[in-house]
Amino acid sequence: MPIIDSKTMNVIKDYSVNEIIEMAKEMRTINMVSIFAAKSGHTGGTLSIMDIAAALYLKQLRHDPKNPNWDGRDRVFWSVGHKAPALYAALGMSGYFDIHDMVKLRKLWSGFEGHPNRLKLPGIEASSGSLGQGLGIAVGCALRARLDGKSYRVYCIMGDGEQQEGSVWEAVMSAAHYGLDNVTAVIDRNGLQIDGSTDSVMKVESLNEKYNAFGWNVIETDGHDIAKILVAFDGAANCKGKPTVIIADTIKGKGVSYAENAVGYHGIPPKDGRYGNESLQKAVDDIYGGDSSGMPHSPADIDKLLKVADDYQENLNKKVNSLVPVFSRNYWWNSEDVMKVKMEPTRMGFGKAMEQIGDDPRVVAFGADITNSIRMSDFYTGHPERKSRFFSMGIAEQNMTVVAAGMAKEGKIAFIGSYGVFTTGRNWDQIRTTCCYNNTMSR
């Protein structure tokens, strides 16, 4: 169903497939401009999901941008919260806000946070970012619809690497158990995650066979063909008695030549800046199939957008600086000649420590898809003989913890590595019960 007026139920706009194709190009462009202006953001994943987002928000969803909290609306949960710029582009293009405001991405108080915050922008159904949780929310939302006799549909956007999280499969099982045919999951199967290909990090295939075995209706489609995506959504809506998963084959970085199928563009902006071989301008030219000067966003138009972001940041800096106390001396760390110490980011020290202790054959290491980011890779980089003692566990912190505990029980010195919020928050019970109660952490 196209975008509607929830008060009159009249159609506001029913876009054609060709119109959506062109709008997806503009969404990609604003996405790249925003990531460039922020100097941070997930280039590859936002580009791979963009056509799906365009088809979903501009054609498939029953929603009203002027009434974001309308109870009869369809819901979309972005379990892949790090792809927030694609969500913002879809919402902006749908009319929830001016899409050009996205250039304030990741800037304080703008609302366009690095991961979606439902309390800051209209149209966001759930704050997200820690993977593996969106489908469970969708199940709860769909159960409520059944309980209260509501006809809305519920969608959940996931990544293929995210299928490594055990919580996903708990939600998959419950959705099938309750026969939630108002649930449609969409998997952005681009084959890459932070540490490499999904096959090398932790195999997830065959997703088709796995979801079938769990009692789901499975539809596979080309995630960059708008017409085929819409056919898949229709197929999901017409399936009765079971939930549907659309497995969309995509290309990470789609539309930008230097980012396509590149692991290196997870979490970073164009490497060459405004102009160059891997630049913002090259990205825009690629999106429009060559010279973008005559397209909706010429180089001059882009410069104007970047100035909006720069002006916002300049005003923001003034405001923040006005809130910082002024002292007679500069007490900022290491700013003066006295009391200077050598500082090194924690992850660097962790990597050096792993390298130094790696010669001990008892030491084993477990990674959770951010191995290079936290420098755990220093354990085996330059030491190929240690590679057999490193185990990639994928996006599965809970399992990583108990597997490491099993190694420790057998006399190994096991290290797990991830961001602090995950190695404490996601697996607290595993640390408490399996590691602490069993004294596998003591030496």
Steps between C-alpha positions, in 0.01 A plus 500: 500500500634849419543781754157605627317761705405309814201727568331466162676181382562677170818430306757777535738368239528174308847487347578291192789256492702736278440787740619290791815405309584868454412582861730221619784673316428822685484309827841349428639843421375664820623195689853545364500876555388450860761235575767720344390802706499289817842353416356174626228251410434164343542557128475140381195382690292813443550466125415131492166549678396822322286351221311287751444805720374702204257231386375440852439859610394652168271223374435211736434647843167624624614813681439871536806727544274776634369269772799285602323346802184395317404168655400347168842548341729216396810473719863461390771402746858557391688234692808611303516834680841586358332547161308795644586743215303277259206513741530880523511527121185289467316702763613830349401399149161387633437841655563457872753785483716680244739236370774763467507537879682166494824689437506555877560126544682407822505860617398583855131584554413458132288188555686319221704283731741229389241243604127575490343655808122476496473784750673745265346458154150417373449170321758303696331205668786388727841618611743232386861414431593197705424225251258212541214679673275650233318181402396436857348848519319430173353178645367685803354773280333242274354311797347826624336549160342157526394557859326830423368413156727742311577450131843661482802308374840484668835504319849438636820591315798278582848428366638162400781516757235574759367148446795385712325636812313234696228747599396522134414131496304521823282763330483294180371205700237702688369672185446161335350350816230768507449495123562873468418554135501876563879487546746547213872482567740636238860378496753721322718216370808688377744231614732730696546609859775684687756220517441375145249283318224332697632167375842563653385663826218258587295325234128572503389323184277346394264765634226372271516149646534624857196728488302230321590257778377751758162520326535826308394586148820586311527735202833570332535806279738750340538771763581765238209443263213719623234312303615162635522635855138615479392160367674341800317733740168410336583132534565547870171687548307221328655217703263371769577306816874557522750789507703585192868573459619680186863411436623784282821447307686831508840653437666677787574854386260471206517792260842631605771319307780519755275387785336206324585166663763674713541407866700821546192723473328376812485798733703756307429788256659546154875465546608770252281780629298729274672414172717212384479133409320403822328828575155638563479641148602167347225333703235741372622463142482121536148514640382694195697292253764755407498877515259620770525869412155506343338278758296605808821549698770680303840568659378849589189355666713263702727782612192686629393195699847459645496866603176438690678223692809714561294797620304276734823358643653848539199624695500181700866544593429852623213379712698211649804720566279749681400224740859399583644667813797732445797470739817700547702204372434239236440177688421294195687168500861535380443859384789650703865402532473369856344167593503368145449130444485281194143426404384212285144395416387197698457287190863561400623384837275196481645408161858538622427289805346226286807499277741484794334210677418310183809281507356311795333195337228506765370837379197489270292791372138538397370784282148636443517669157698808607840330520696766311315786666605398851844389374452143615633413155847594631494158667552324168606776256863430426473172690331255262578210732249645747211517254373158605459633854266781390130420466251731330164460672310752289238731649431274797648637821311266731617187323853641471514535879393147586716345227798688643402372845508146365852558374602649836361198685735282297806703599518762226533873567207633300445863398178634355487830313222743414388851591454548873126554477460158337746298708322608817142573398408227254659211688476600864329177603757286317778684682322462833388137472752324276817704556473618861312217670732249334815699573602485135618863534745428779862402450 
